[in-house]
Amino acid sequence: MTQNIKNNRAVIIGGGPAGLMAAEALTSRGITVDLYDAMPSLGRKFLMAGKSGLNLTHGEPFVDFLDRFGHARQNLKPILEAFTPTDIEAWANDLGVETYVGTSKRVFPKDFKAAPLLRAWLRRLRANGLTVHARHKWNGWADNGVLAFDTPKGDILINAETTILALGGASWPKLGSDANWVPWLVKNGVSILPLKAANCGFDVDWSAHFLDRFEGNPVKNARLSFRGARIPGDFVITARGIEGGPVYALASKLIESLDNTGSATLAVDLLPDRSGADIQARLSRPRGKQSMATFLKKNLNLSGVKAGILYECTAKNAFDDPINLAATIKAVPLAIDKPRPIEEAISTSGGVAWHNLDKGLHLNVLPNVFVAGEMLDWDAPTGGYLLSACLATGRWAGQMAAKHLIPA
């Protein structure tokens, strides 16, 4: 490795939302920033997430918003209070991106797209003093404590007065979040909790007959329940199992159960808009010579993939008794095998344990090194929460780093 060491005042490693927001916090104070990223361009996971509509944040009451962050709630509380969902909307509007709040309280750009926001953001950051170094893969610290990078022009060393790590978790490694940072931090005495899939799909042992008919079908207007949590919404039948918003929202509970007991069974309410009593009354009508499929369709409008799930997951004798069948339709037992691989997950849980950090997201064992984004040990469902916390922790880390560089 070349020993020509370049001196930088502020270095950010990682060009996702957390890294870019850290850069904004620093450059807004007149501090020049060099940002290094292994990919050819920045914000790749951000752009991918925006393909189906960029969910910036969530507009529910803040106390409910905060509760979505589970075990990390107290650690994140001051950080999220300092950059609330309302602040995120104002920030986007300041970039020229109008937002709106949907009926679900999710907040989107009016055009639903991520690319215009990212372009406007990068223009402003560069104008304020950000220099981007793409295709620079971080290889930890050299023996003399300087940052080491692998680049198309060879290995380089960078001495940084302060460093912010915003390298993401372990989901979607093709887009840059490959968790290659873990060994480097462990080597330097940082405690890392195992990275696990979060907001992910799950394997289900579907029969060949069921898959032949229903693979790829959406299950609309259902409600999934597990361990007291009840999540309405649509999910999709995949070749290996299930995917979709309600599934992701229950992922942490399902994974915990699988880890602790080796099993997890969802309850699927196929008709959430009908009461159990109404379903039972309709099933108690004379069936005559109608097939059960015709009877269910005629009396409950239950057909297609929903009827398929009922037959797939229900014992035959449940169809003999209207009371049992009504109860089953309101809670079809769907056994889960295992989560999908971590590289398919939308996000990951685990990461840098909070006891490694002070309140400014500064690593106790590494002077002048801060951490932000999905590297930290927190988890949240989809719905704008993930992006909100990445933006907020990036901003917080950038502000704390700026205080280090420009003492009061």
Legacy VTK file of the C-alpha trace (Angstrom):
# vtk DataFile Version 3.0
C-alpha trace
ASCII
DATASET POLYDATA
POINTS 408 float
0.000 0.000 0.000
1.185 3.465 -0.860
2.284 5.510 2.121
1.205 8.866 0.637
-1.278 9.989 3.249
-3.901 12.578 2.357
-5.246 14.716 5.173
-8.992 15.366 5.341
-10.816 17.361 7.958
-14.118 15.448 7.895
-14.558 12.040 6.265
-17.854 10.226 5.809
-17.808 6.613 4.685
-21.097 5.573 3.106
-23.225 7.469 0.617
-26.714 6.468 1.704
-29.272 8.690 3.470
-27.431 8.640 6.816
-24.094 9.557 5.260
-25.583 12.296 3.103
-27.475 13.802 6.020
-24.278 13.779 8.082
-22.625 15.632 5.207
-25.430 18.180 5.228
-25.014 18.801 8.958
-21.278 19.399 8.494
-21.310 21.428 5.275
-24.075 23.680 6.617
-21.521 24.808 9.205
-18.905 25.604 6.577
-16.940 22.378 7.063
-15.619 20.771 3.896
-16.435 17.077 3.699
-14.983 14.175 1.741
-17.436 11.323 1.307
-16.202 7.880 0.246
-18.411 5.111 -1.117
-17.599 1.706 -2.602
-20.305 1.917 -5.268
-20.071 3.795 -8.595
-22.837 6.181 -7.484
-24.521 7.249 -4.255
-27.865 6.359 -2.729
-28.413 3.088 -4.570
-30.519 1.455 -1.862
-32.403 4.734 -1.433
-33.241 4.754 -5.140
-34.251 1.089 -5.105
-36.571 1.668 -2.142
-38.152 4.525 -4.063
-39.033 2.424 -7.102
-42.393 1.515 -5.582
-42.904 5.016 -4.188
-40.488 6.781 -1.842
-41.950 6.598 1.671
-40.068 9.422 3.385
-41.544 9.237 6.861
-44.793 8.683 8.756
-47.319 11.252 9.922
-48.845 9.475 12.926
-48.661 11.078 16.412
-45.045 11.276 17.514
-45.535 9.094 20.605
-46.812 6.286 18.357
-44.050 6.953 15.845
-41.440 6.589 18.567
-42.908 3.295 19.763
-42.170 1.711 16.375
-38.480 1.570 17.277
-38.890 -1.070 19.979
-35.883 -1.773 22.174
-33.936 1.204 20.762
-36.739 3.664 21.520
-35.029 5.420 24.439
-31.667 5.657 22.688
-33.250 7.128 19.589
-35.729 9.419 21.360
-33.582 12.607 21.528
-32.284 11.984 18.000
-35.754 11.564 16.502
-37.093 14.504 18.502
-34.360 16.653 16.970
-35.424 15.725 13.437
-39.089 14.787 13.497
-41.272 13.599 10.609
-42.510 17.184 10.315
-38.896 18.359 10.022
-38.258 15.762 7.295
-41.199 17.099 5.296
-39.886 20.646 5.659
-36.411 19.495 4.609
-37.775 17.831 1.457
-39.852 20.895 0.643
-36.741 23.055 1.021
-35.114 20.887 -1.657
-38.040 21.668 -3.949
-39.787 18.339 -3.378
-43.427 18.693 -2.361
-44.805 15.998 -0.084
-48.223 14.717 0.877
-49.634 12.491 3.611
-51.569 9.460 2.390
-54.612 7.921 4.055
-52.289 5.533 5.899
-50.383 8.542 7.320
-47.350 7.624 5.228
-45.533 10.616 3.762
-44.458 10.580 0.091
-43.088 13.030 -2.461
-45.997 14.108 -4.649
-44.391 12.417 -7.660
-43.541 9.325 -5.543
-39.985 9.339 -6.964
-36.644 9.177 -5.160
-34.364 10.314 -7.984
-35.440 14.000 -8.147
-34.942 14.389 -4.400
-31.525 12.722 -4.501
-30.384 14.886 -7.432
-31.480 18.106 -5.711
-29.854 16.995 -2.471
-26.509 16.178 -4.083
-26.495 19.489 -5.975
-26.907 21.371 -2.720
-24.319 19.299 -0.876
-21.698 19.752 -3.597
-22.394 23.469 -3.726
-21.816 23.624 0.034
-18.458 21.870 -0.066
-19.017 18.111 -0.368
-16.505 16.128 -2.418
-17.610 12.629 -3.428
-15.166 9.785 -4.007
-16.977 6.881 -5.664
-15.532 3.374 -6.062
-13.537 3.802 -2.869
-13.978 0.674 -0.760
-13.071 1.099 2.892
-10.616 -1.485 4.192
-10.519 -0.439 7.823
-7.604 1.252 9.518
-3.944 0.797 8.646
-1.386 0.117 11.387
-0.816 3.834 11.890
-4.530 4.417 12.491
-5.325 6.092 9.184
-8.219 5.050 6.945
-7.404 2.604 4.162
-9.259 2.467 0.855
-9.130 0.266 -2.217
-9.687 2.386 -5.353
-9.522 1.862 -9.124
-6.131 3.607 -9.010
-4.784 1.473 -6.185
-4.741 1.569 -2.406
-4.745 4.913 -0.641
-4.479 6.131 2.944
-6.543 8.975 4.392
-5.930 10.749 7.656
-9.155 12.218 9.000
-9.601 14.679 11.814
-13.056 13.175 12.324
-14.800 10.206 10.682
-18.466 9.265 10.380
-19.270 5.662 9.479
-22.604 5.234 7.711
-22.106 1.923 5.931
-25.554 0.369 6.315
-26.489 -3.084 7.545
-26.317 -6.370 5.675
-29.385 -6.274 3.433
-29.166 -5.811 -0.337
-25.360 -6.283 -0.502
-25.369 -5.754 -4.266
-26.340 -2.158 -3.558
-23.517 -1.650 -1.077
-24.828 -2.770 2.337
-22.604 -5.819 2.782
-21.550 -5.486 6.464
-17.850 -5.725 5.573
-17.297 -3.159 8.304
-18.063 -5.649 11.090
-14.574 -7.279 11.374
-12.841 -3.896 11.415
-14.919 -2.603 14.300
-14.677 -5.877 16.232
-10.892 -5.811 15.792
-10.873 -2.385 17.414
-12.908 -3.427 20.438
-16.430 -2.457 19.338
-19.222 -4.842 20.395
-21.420 -5.874 17.467
-24.741 -7.642 17.934
-25.388 -10.264 15.209
-26.972 -8.792 12.091
-30.250 -10.525 11.256
-32.884 -10.139 8.569
-35.648 -7.689 9.452
-38.613 -6.529 7.400
-38.287 -9.706 5.403
-40.385 -12.414 3.826
-40.688 -15.925 5.192
-40.610 -19.435 3.821
-43.818 -21.464 3.927
-44.100 -25.116 2.933
-46.758 -24.626 0.257
-48.029 -27.682 -1.575
-47.226 -28.011 -5.272
-50.948 -27.846 -6.051
-51.368 -24.557 -4.169
-48.334 -22.967 -5.801
-49.392 -24.091 -9.246
-52.609 -22.122 -8.844
-51.655 -19.180 -6.668
-47.940 -18.348 -6.882
-47.580 -14.594 -7.391
-51.150 -13.833 -6.303
-51.767 -10.957 -3.900
-53.921 -11.663 -0.855
-55.870 -8.439 -0.493
-57.646 -7.050 2.557
-56.438 -9.577 5.098
-55.202 -9.213 8.659
-52.197 -11.042 10.081
-51.880 -11.632 13.808
-49.069 -12.919 15.978
-48.426 -12.579 19.713
-50.954 -9.835 20.247
-50.022 -7.771 17.183
-52.699 -7.474 14.489
-51.627 -5.977 11.169
-54.065 -5.353 8.301
-53.028 -5.150 4.669
-52.122 -7.091 1.562
-49.442 -9.738 1.170
-48.196 -11.871 -1.718
-47.833 -15.613 -2.233
-44.318 -16.361 -3.470
-42.681 -19.536 -4.718
-41.116 -19.996 -1.284
-43.545 -18.317 1.087
-45.006 -14.881 1.753
-43.937 -11.249 1.341
-45.587 -7.902 1.997
-46.140 -5.058 4.424
-48.060 -6.938 7.149
-45.482 -9.738 7.002
-42.608 -7.288 7.407
-44.346 -5.589 10.324
-44.473 -8.886 12.222
-41.010 -10.047 11.155
-39.204 -9.269 14.412
-41.755 -11.192 16.487
-41.739 -14.122 14.061
-37.941 -14.315 14.013
-37.804 -14.148 17.807
-40.234 -17.047 18.051
-38.343 -19.090 15.476
-35.071 -18.443 17.308
-36.477 -19.281 20.751
-38.914 -22.120 20.036
-38.168 -23.248 16.490
-41.695 -22.493 15.313
-44.064 -19.641 14.506
-47.649 -19.746 13.283
-49.422 -16.686 11.938
-53.169 -16.269 12.257
-54.635 -15.030 8.970
-58.001 -13.306 9.103
-59.319 -13.784 5.577
-62.393 -11.606 6.146
-61.374 -8.811 8.543
-64.435 -6.724 7.660
-66.851 -9.438 8.805
-67.445 -10.487 12.396
-67.138 -14.079 13.470
-70.852 -14.104 14.334
-71.815 -12.898 10.851
-69.598 -15.514 9.204
-71.025 -18.247 11.417
-74.584 -17.202 10.604
-73.887 -17.285 6.878
-72.192 -20.679 7.134
-75.198 -22.039 9.032
-77.465 -21.561 6.010
-78.543 -24.724 4.212
-75.912 -25.813 1.744
-78.004 -28.273 -0.204
-76.153 -29.803 -3.115
-73.700 -26.924 -3.491
-70.009 -27.718 -3.314
-68.174 -26.150 -0.390
-66.285 -23.880 -2.821
-69.552 -22.608 -4.315
-71.122 -22.244 -0.878
-68.201 -20.164 0.431
-68.183 -17.956 -2.633
-71.950 -17.404 -2.620
-72.325 -16.693 1.098
-69.024 -15.028 1.957
-67.539 -14.006 -1.385
-64.591 -16.165 -0.337
-62.832 -17.548 -3.392
-59.557 -17.514 -5.301
-56.341 -17.314 -3.327
-58.152 -16.695 -0.028
-60.149 -19.884 -0.427
-56.943 -21.582 -1.489
-55.222 -20.570 1.765
-58.203 -21.830 3.749
-58.041 -25.257 2.105
-54.237 -25.353 2.230
-53.947 -24.663 5.960
-57.130 -26.139 7.434
-57.926 -29.680 8.499
-60.772 -31.261 6.511
-62.964 -31.789 9.564
-63.067 -28.016 10.192
-65.392 -27.691 7.190
-68.006 -29.926 8.848
-68.961 -27.480 11.584
-70.029 -23.849 10.897
-68.736 -22.714 14.301
-65.264 -24.188 13.784
-65.102 -23.056 10.174
-66.101 -19.469 11.064
-63.398 -19.376 13.744
-60.857 -20.752 11.281
-61.695 -18.191 8.581
-60.993 -15.466 11.156
-57.667 -17.074 12.141
-56.277 -19.473 9.536
-53.130 -21.054 11.038
-50.212 -20.398 8.682
-47.032 -22.130 9.826
-43.807 -20.242 9.077
-40.609 -22.170 8.355
-37.828 -19.546 8.409
-37.032 -15.995 7.318
-35.738 -15.372 3.842
-31.949 -14.863 3.546
-30.555 -11.633 4.953
-29.495 -10.394 1.514
-33.184 -10.331 0.494
-34.331 -8.412 3.571
-35.418 -4.787 3.357
-33.422 -4.032 6.489
-31.437 -5.704 9.252
-31.505 -5.694 13.023
-28.437 -5.845 15.241
-25.230 -3.927 14.666
-23.196 -1.570 16.854
-24.405 -2.010 20.447
-25.504 1.212 22.130
-23.153 0.806 25.098
-20.255 1.403 22.672
-21.497 4.951 22.067
-21.878 8.169 23.940
-25.007 10.292 23.469
-23.412 11.915 20.426
-23.058 8.574 18.571
-19.317 8.753 19.130
-17.520 5.415 19.601
-15.976 5.237 23.064
-12.975 3.167 21.976
-12.210 5.019 18.732
-11.431 8.716 19.142
-13.215 11.020 16.692
-15.206 8.197 15.035
-19.014 8.480 14.882
-21.616 5.970 13.660
-24.987 6.566 11.991
-27.775 4.794 10.164
-28.485 1.090 9.920
-25.089 0.167 11.401
-26.620 0.939 14.806
-28.622 -1.633 16.750
-32.174 -0.567 16.022
-35.062 -1.909 14.006
-38.391 -0.584 12.784
-41.128 -1.614 10.370
-41.526 -0.298 6.864
-43.698 2.769 6.488
-41.149 5.571 6.557
-39.618 4.651 9.920
-36.408 3.179 8.524
-35.585 6.195 6.381
-36.583 8.595 9.168
-34.110 7.069 11.613
-31.329 6.935 9.025
-31.807 10.631 8.277
-32.101 11.579 11.944
-29.052 9.618 13.136
-26.998 10.912 10.213
-27.928 14.488 11.049
-27.190 13.927 14.742
-23.788 12.350 14.086
-22.911 15.187 11.692
-23.868 17.815 14.249
-21.844 16.112 16.978
-18.847 15.801 14.658
-19.167 19.503 13.802
-19.055 20.362 17.520
-15.819 18.399 17.755
-14.328 20.266 14.806
-15.613 23.696 15.826
-15.732 23.765 19.634
-18.083 26.303 21.140
LINES 1 409
408 0 1 2 3 4 5 6 7 8 9 10 11 12 13 14 15 16 17 18 19 20 21 22 23 24 25 26 27 28 29 30 31 32 33 34 35 36 37 38 39 40 41 42 43 44 45 46 47 48 49 50 51 52 53 54 55 56 57 58 59 60 61 62 63 64 65 66 67 68 69 70 71 72 73 74 75 76 77 78 79 80 81 82 83 84 85 86 87 88 89 90 91 92 93 94 95 96 97 98 99 100 101 102 103 104 105 106 107 108 109 110 111 112 113 114 115 116 117 118 119 120 121 122 123 124 125 126 127 128 129 130 131 132 133 134 135 136 137 138 139 140 141 142 143 144 145 146 147 148 149 150 151 152 153 154 155 156 157 158 159 160 161 162 163 164 165 166 167 168 169 170 171 172 173 174 175 176 177 178 179 180 181 182 183 184 185 186 187 188 189 190 191 192 193 194 195 196 197 198 199 200 201 202 203 204 205 206 207 208 209 210 211 212 213 214 215 216 217 218 219 220 221 222 223 224 225 226 227 228 229 230 231 232 233 234 235 236 237 238 239 240 241 242 243 244 245 246 247 248 249 250 251 252 253 254 255 256 257 258 259 260 261 262 263 264 265 266 267 268 269 270 271 272 273 274 275 276 277 278 279 280 281 282 283 284 285 286 287 288 289 290 291 292 293 294 295 296 297 298 299 300 301 302 303 304 305 306 307 308 309 310 311 312 313 314 315 316 317 318 319 320 321 322 323 324 325 326 327 328 329 330 331 332 333 334 335 336 337 338 339 340 341 342 343 344 345 346 347 348 349 350 351 352 353 354 355 356 357 358 359 360 361 362 363 364 365 366 367 368 369 370 371 372 373 374 375 376 377 378 379 380 381 382 383 384 385 386 387 388 389 390 391 392 393 394 395 396 397 398 399 400 401 402 403 404 405 406 407
